[in-house]
Every structure is written in C-alpha cells, then in structure tokens.
Amino acid sequence: MRPKRCSRPILTANTLLASQPAPITTNAVLYKSLNYVPAELVPVAIMSHVPNVVLVRKDFPAKTVQELIAYAKANPGKINYASQGIGTTSHTTAELFQSITGTKLTHVPYKGTAPAVNDLLAGNVDLMFNELATSIELHKSGRARILAVTVKERVPSLPDIPTLEEVGVHGCISDTWHAITAPPKTPPEIVARLNAAANAAMQDPGLRERFAALSIGPGGGTPAEASAFVKEETLRWGDVIRKAGIEPE
C-alpha cells in the first residue's frame, strides 16, 4: 500500500535564531570575517521592542538632557558612558547621540549589561544608553536616574519622562528589538507557518501581561515587514558605525 501523499510540506526541524539586532544587522558591518552571512538569514518575525533610555548615575550633576548636553559641551571627553560592548546598541546609540548633539563622550565598553550597570551604580561611569526593562526599577528606587527615553513616544510606565525628540534631540531613535530568523533558503511556506505561530504566541494574554510588566512592546507582522525592518535597521546603524569609525576590539 502506498503511503498517503501529504497535501502541504511537512515542517521539519529547523535551527532558528532568536537574537537582538547585532547578529543580523551590524555584525556584517563591524566584522570583516563571519562564518555566516547575516543578509542570507530569512526574517520570520519581530518578537518584541524594548525602549532604550538615557540612564545616569544618581549623583550626576545634569538633571535633564539639555543640562547633560550643556555639561558635555563644557567638558568635552570628560563624561564616561558605559556600553554592553563594541558595536552594541548601547554603543551605537551613544555615537548617534553625540553626532546629533555635537558632544564628545568617552566610551567604556563592558562585556554585557550587568557589569556596565553595576559600574554605573557604583559611580565609576556617568551614563549609559540602556534598555528600559533593566533600568526602570533602578530609576524608581533612586539608584540611578532616567533623563529621557529614546523612542518616538513616551512610555506608559514612565509618563513623566520625555522623549529625546521632545527635548530637541531629533533623530536619535533607538530601541532594542528581538527577532526570529530562519536559515538561508528556508522555503516561504515554512517561513509563513513559523510567522503565523509567532504571531499567535504574541497574542497570548499571559505573554502580553508579562511584556507590559517589563515595559516591552510586542512585535508581530508579516515576514515581508520583518525583512524590510531588518534591512532598514542594517542601513541606519551601518551608517552610524561607519561615520563613527567603530571597529571591533
């Protein structure tokens, strides 16, 4: 007896990549040699968006972004900012901020968020462009201060904190997003099914409640929208990296 023919392709096991922006965007600009080609990965869906913030140590003299800019211009190179590492979102956002405001800050790269934030809390560095999710409780407890958010609109969890756009720093838009990508040449029908599953998962009430508690915005959308977004982010931050002359250690 012949086996019954399946009317649609079977979704075989694939290794999917769940990542922040760098592996699928800026790594291609930063590193001359990678063992993969980011542009060949197939975007499936954007999973989430986390606003970034301007986070300063609790006793930093500037109380607003305008005061920060004025202080930086009066003390070029004397303000230290932490990042999660060379070429990370926190680093490139700081470079974009400097190019827009005409300021000069000193970069102190770390290996990850935790050591960077710990040194900011200890007063060893002055500021950091950091994710809201890991900054908000520090702000609420008074251990550090958020001067602004780097997204287009104020976030509901911090209604009194302005956006950079509001305070005159135009074009410094930055969030930390997370995406699912599939291996090169993954068939479109499989990408579509993975995308549908991802979108369904992002509608789960428990997940959305947890995201809201962490000030994380859910993603979603079609594979085509995810692909267009990744290409746009690659171009935008690639330009920042090239103009700033950022090179990996």
C-alpha positions as a printed Julia matrix, in Angstrom:
249×3 Matrix{Float64}:
  0.0    0.0    0.0
  1.33   3.39  -0.99
  1.78   5.96   1.79
 -0.74   8.78   1.68
  0.64  11.85  -0.02
  0.69  14.98   2.12
 -1.02  18.0    0.55
  1.37  20.5    2.13
  5.06  20.47   3.11
  5.91  18.97   6.45
  7.58  21.45   8.83
 10.86  19.72   9.52
 13.09  20.61  12.44
 15.0   23.83  11.77
 17.51  25.69  13.83
 16.06  29.15  14.29
 17.91  32.17  15.59
 16.33  34.32  18.29
 18.5   37.39  18.66
 18.94  41.05  19.39
 19.84  43.28  16.42
 23.63  42.86  16.17
 23.89  39.27  14.84
 21.55  40.03  11.93
 22.37  43.69  11.27
 25.55  45.42  12.44
 27.87  42.42  12.75
 28.19  42.41   8.97
 29.48  45.99   9.11
 31.7   45.51  12.16
 33.47  42.26  11.33
 35.43  41.55   8.17
 35.03  37.8    8.55
 31.96  35.97   9.83
 31.15  32.28   9.49
 27.71  33.22   8.23
 26.15  35.92   6.04
 23.55  37.9    8.03
 21.79  39.1    4.86
 21.12  35.48   3.86
 19.16  34.73   7.04
 15.41  34.78   6.48
 13.46  37.08   8.84
 10.43  35.3   10.3
  9.06  37.83  12.78
  9.98  40.67  15.09
  9.21  39.37  18.58
  9.49  42.46  20.75
 10.62  46.06  21.09
 12.25  47.38  24.27
 12.65  51.17  24.57
 16.12  52.43  25.38
 16.72  55.22  27.87
 19.35  57.76  28.87
 20.37  56.42  32.28
 22.75  58.41  34.51
 24.31  57.73  37.89
 22.21  59.03  40.77
 24.55  61.91  41.63
 25.29  63.03  38.07
 25.12  66.85  38.01
 22.81  67.11  34.98
 19.12  66.68  35.81
 17.8   66.96  32.24
 19.03  66.08  28.75
 19.51  69.78  27.99
 21.75  70.08  31.07
 23.58  66.91  30.02
 24.33  68.36  26.59
 25.47  71.68  28.05
 27.68  69.9   30.61
 29.17  67.66  27.9
 29.97  70.63  25.65
 31.61  72.44  28.55
 33.61  69.3   29.46
 34.41  67.51  26.2
 35.58  63.94  26.7
 35.17  64.07  30.49
 31.82  62.27  30.64
 32.21  58.49  30.57
 29.48  56.29  29.14
 29.19  52.53  29.52
 28.07  50.06  26.87
 27.5   46.33  26.65
 30.44  46.14  24.24
 31.85  47.44  20.97
 29.12  47.83  18.34
 26.22  47.01  20.63
 23.01  49.02  20.59
 24.09  50.96  23.69
 27.35  51.91  21.95
 25.88  52.87  18.57
 23.07  54.85  20.23
 25.64  56.88  22.16
 27.54  57.55  18.93
 24.34  58.68  17.22
 23.54  60.95  20.19
 26.99  62.54  20.01
 26.77  63.15  16.27
 23.37  64.84  16.61
 24.21  66.95  19.67
 27.8   67.84  18.79
 29.11  66.41  22.05
 32.13  64.24  22.81
 31.82  61.46  25.39
 34.33  58.79  26.41
 33.33  55.19  25.72
 33.89  52.49  28.36
 32.88  49.12  26.85
 31.92  46.16  29.05
 31.12  42.54  28.36
 27.37  42.66  28.84
 24.7   44.71  30.56
 25.25  43.57  34.16
 28.85  44.74  34.6
 28.1   48.01  32.81
 25.1   48.78  35.01
 26.98  47.72  38.16
 29.75  50.21  37.42
 27.2   52.95  36.76
 25.56  52.23  40.12
 28.99  52.34  41.75
 29.62  55.74  40.17
 32.55  54.54  38.06
 30.83  55.69  34.84
 28.44  58.57  34.3
 25.76  57.33  31.96
 24.52  54.57  29.69
 22.02  54.21  26.88
 20.32  51.16  28.31
 17.17  49.08  27.93
 14.18  50.34  29.87
 13.44  46.84  31.17
 16.7   46.76  33.13
 16.64  50.47  34.05
 13.15  51.25  35.28
 13.44  49.77  38.77
 16.82  51.47  39.26
 15.11  54.77  38.4
 12.12  54.16  40.65
 14.34  53.18  43.59
 16.59  56.23  43.14
 19.72  54.15  42.49
 20.04  55.8   39.05
 18.06  58.34  37.02
 16.4   58.17  33.61
 16.57  61.51  31.8
 14.74  60.52  28.61
 13.5   57.64  26.5
 14.91  57.16  23.0
 11.7   56.13  21.24
  9.12  58.24  19.41
  6.52  58.4   22.18
  6.57  58.46  25.96
  6.22  55.05  27.57
  3.18  54.37  29.78
  5.28  53.1   32.69
  7.17  56.44  32.86
  4.65  59.07  31.79
  6.68  61.97  33.22
  9.89  61.11  31.35
 10.21  62.93  27.99
 11.43  61.53  24.7
 14.65  62.82  23.15
 12.53  64.24  20.35
 10.58  66.34  22.87
 13.75  67.88  24.3
 15.18  68.8   20.92
 17.41  65.83  20.08
 15.83  64.95  16.77
 16.52  61.66  15.02
 18.07  59.79  17.94
 15.57  56.94  17.86
 16.7   53.65  19.35
 15.11  50.57  20.8
 16.39  47.08  21.48
 14.35  44.65  19.43
 14.37  40.9   19.17
 13.74  38.84  16.07
 13.39  35.26  14.88
 15.29  34.4   11.71
 15.47  31.14   9.77
 18.38  29.55   7.86
 19.15  30.72   4.33
 16.83  29.42   1.61
 14.13  28.32   4.06
 11.03  27.76   1.87
  8.5   30.61   2.01
  5.68  28.27   3.07
  7.65  27.19   6.14
  8.53  30.83   6.96
  4.82  31.68   6.68
  3.86  28.91   9.09
  6.53  29.92  11.58
  5.39  33.52  11.29
  1.78  32.55  11.94
  2.83  30.61  15.03
  4.91  33.53  16.3
  2.07  35.99  15.79
 -0.35  33.67  17.58
  2.05  33.34  20.51
  2.36  37.12  20.78
 -1.39  37.37  21.29
 -1.26  35.15  24.37
 -2.74  37.14  27.3
 -0.14  35.83  29.74
  2.72  36.84  27.48
  1.29  40.3   26.84
  0.75  40.81  30.56
  4.35  39.83  31.25
  5.61  42.09  28.46
  3.62  45.0   29.86
  5.08  44.44  33.33
  8.57  44.65  31.83
  7.75  47.66  29.59
  8.31  45.5   26.5
  6.24  46.1   23.38
  5.1   43.01  21.46
  6.23  42.6   17.88
  4.32  40.9   15.09
  3.65  41.44  11.42
  4.42  39.57   8.24
  7.74  38.09   7.12
  7.95  40.82   4.46
  7.54  43.51   7.13
 10.19  41.86   9.3
 12.57  41.67   6.33
 12.04  45.34   5.45
 12.57  46.38   9.07
 15.83  44.4    9.39
 17.16  45.92   6.15
 16.26  49.43   7.31
 17.96  48.91  10.68
 21.06  47.45   8.99
 21.41  50.52   6.77
 20.68  53.01   9.55
 23.08  51.64  12.12
 25.65  50.69   9.5
 25.88  54.37   8.6
 26.37  55.26  12.28
 29.17  52.69  12.64
 30.98  53.85   9.52
 30.71  57.56  10.37
 31.92  56.96  13.94
 34.74  54.68  12.77
 33.7   51.92  15.16
 35.89  48.84  14.92
 35.76  45.63  16.98
 38.39  45.09  19.64
